[in-house]
């Protein structure tokens, strides 16, 4: 994984993990052990799905960077679909507090997305690649200039 992508991944994962720990503490104070378990499951779900999506995006676009937008949309849509499936499977569960799970999930998704956007904006990735065959010492001729 290139250093820019790793930096973006770390820049989104660390604040999301911190937010997950804060959500777990609040959920434990409000709903007890089941709240803690729900918040833990929500934070882990976001961290695993979105980190694996970032890794998949990196691997799928490594050989063909022109496909970045299409692959990015596909990966994000797949992530949201998988989160929706998990929500549907656990909609009637009594294993954990569903409200703590839902609020933690929503908060962590928003924090992950926000910090991922921040990372992309601060990455200063070149969007124009200089042609390697150009000779920098060679200056353009003045033949086409009008005087």
C-alpha positions as CSV (number, residue, x, y, z in Angstrom):
1,X,0.0,0.0,0.0
2,X,1.5,3.4,-1.0
3,X,2.4,5.7,1.9
4,X,-0.4,8.2,1.0
5,X,-3.0,5.5,1.1
6,X,-1.7,4.1,4.4
7,X,-1.7,7.7,5.8
8,X,-5.3,8.1,4.8
9,X,-6.2,4.8,6.3
10,X,-4.5,5.6,9.6
11,X,-6.0,9.1,9.6
12,X,-9.5,7.6,9.4
13,X,-9.1,4.5,11.5
14,X,-7.6,6.2,14.6
15,X,-10.3,8.8,15.1
16,X,-12.9,6.2,14.4
17,X,-11.4,3.9,17.0
18,X,-11.3,6.7,19.6
19,X,-14.9,7.6,18.8
20,X,-15.8,3.9,19.3
21,X,-14.1,3.8,22.7
22,X,-16.0,6.9,23.7
23,X,-19.3,5.5,22.5
24,X,-18.6,2.3,24.4
25,X,-18.0,4.2,27.6
26,X,-21.2,6.2,27.1
27,X,-23.2,3.1,26.2
28,X,-21.9,1.3,29.2
29,X,-23.0,4.2,31.4
30,X,-26.4,4.4,29.9
31,X,-27.3,0.8,29.0
32,X,-24.9,-1.4,30.9
33,X,-23.1,-4.4,29.5
34,X,-25.5,-4.9,26.6
35,X,-24.9,-1.3,25.6
36,X,-21.1,-1.8,25.8
37,X,-21.4,-4.9,23.6
38,X,-23.6,-3.1,21.1
39,X,-21.2,-0.1,20.8
40,X,-18.3,-2.5,20.5
41,X,-20.0,-4.4,17.7
42,X,-20.9,-1.2,15.9
43,X,-17.4,0.3,16.1
44,X,-15.8,-3.0,15.0
45,X,-18.2,-3.3,12.1
46,X,-17.3,0.1,10.8
47,X,-13.5,-0.4,11.3
48,X,-13.5,-3.8,9.6
49,X,-15.8,-2.9,6.6
50,X,-14.3,0.5,5.8
51,X,-10.7,-0.5,6.3
52,X,-11.1,-3.5,4.1
53,X,-12.9,-1.3,1.5
54,X,-9.9,1.1,1.5
55,X,-7.5,-1.8,1.0
56,X,-9.7,-3.3,-1.7
57,X,-9.8,0.1,-3.4
58,X,-6.0,0.4,-3.3
59,X,-5.5,-3.1,-4.8
60,X,-8.1,-2.8,-7.5
61,X,-6.8,0.6,-8.8
62,X,-3.1,-0.1,-8.4
63,X,-2.8,-1.3,-12.0
64,X,-5.4,1.0,-13.6
65,X,-5.7,4.3,-11.7
66,X,-8.2,5.6,-14.4
67,X,-10.8,3.4,-12.8
68,X,-10.6,5.1,-9.4
69,X,-14.0,6.7,-9.5
70,X,-15.9,3.7,-10.7
71,X,-14.1,1.3,-8.3
72,X,-14.6,3.8,-5.4
73,X,-18.3,4.0,-6.0
74,X,-18.5,0.2,-6.3
75,X,-16.6,-0.4,-3.1
76,X,-18.6,2.2,-1.1
77,X,-21.9,0.8,-2.4
78,X,-20.8,-2.7,-1.4
79,X,-19.8,-1.4,2.1
80,X,-23.2,0.2,2.6
81,X,-25.0,-2.8,1.3
82,X,-23.1,-5.1,3.6
83,X,-23.8,-2.8,6.6
84,X,-27.5,-2.9,5.6
85,X,-27.5,-6.7,5.5
86,X,-25.9,-6.8,9.0
87,X,-28.6,-4.4,10.2
88,X,-31.3,-6.6,8.7
89,X,-29.9,-9.7,10.3
90,X,-29.6,-8.2,13.8
91,X,-32.8,-6.1,13.8
92,X,-34.5,-8.3,16.4
93,X,-31.5,-9.4,18.4
94,X,-31.4,-9.4,22.2
95,X,-27.6,-10.1,22.3
96,X,-26.8,-6.4,22.6
97,X,-28.5,-3.0,22.9
98,X,-29.7,-2.1,19.4
99,X,-29.8,1.7,20.1
100,X,-26.2,1.7,21.3
101,X,-25.2,-0.3,18.2
102,X,-27.1,2.0,15.8
103,X,-25.8,5.3,17.3
104,X,-22.2,4.0,17.4
105,X,-22.5,2.7,13.9
106,X,-23.8,6.0,12.6
107,X,-21.3,8.1,14.5
108,X,-18.3,5.9,13.4
109,X,-19.4,5.9,9.8
110,X,-19.6,9.7,9.8
111,X,-16.3,10.1,11.5
112,X,-14.6,7.6,9.2
113,X,-16.0,9.3,6.1
114,X,-15.1,12.8,7.4
115,X,-11.5,11.9,8.2
116,X,-11.1,10.0,5.0
117,X,-12.1,13.1,3.0
118,X,-9.8,15.2,5.2
119,X,-7.0,12.7,4.4
120,X,-7.6,12.8,0.7
121,X,-7.7,16.6,0.7
122,X,-4.4,16.8,2.6
123,X,-2.6,14.1,0.6
124,X,-1.5,16.5,-2.2
125,X,-1.7,13.7,-4.7
126,X,-0.5,14.8,-8.2
127,X,-3.3,14.6,-10.8
128,X,-1.0,15.3,-13.7
129,X,1.9,13.1,-14.4
130,X,4.9,14.6,-16.1
131,X,5.9,12.7,-19.3
132,X,9.1,10.8,-18.5
133,X,10.3,11.1,-22.1
134,X,10.5,14.9,-22.0
135,X,14.0,16.4,-21.9
136,X,13.9,19.2,-19.3
137,X,17.1,20.8,-20.6
138,X,15.6,21.2,-24.1
139,X,13.9,24.6,-24.5
140,X,11.0,25.2,-26.9
141,X,12.0,26.8,-30.2
142,X,10.8,30.3,-31.2
143,X,10.0,29.2,-34.8
144,X,6.2,29.4,-34.3
145,X,6.2,32.8,-32.6
146,X,5.2,35.9,-34.4
147,X,7.2,39.0,-33.9
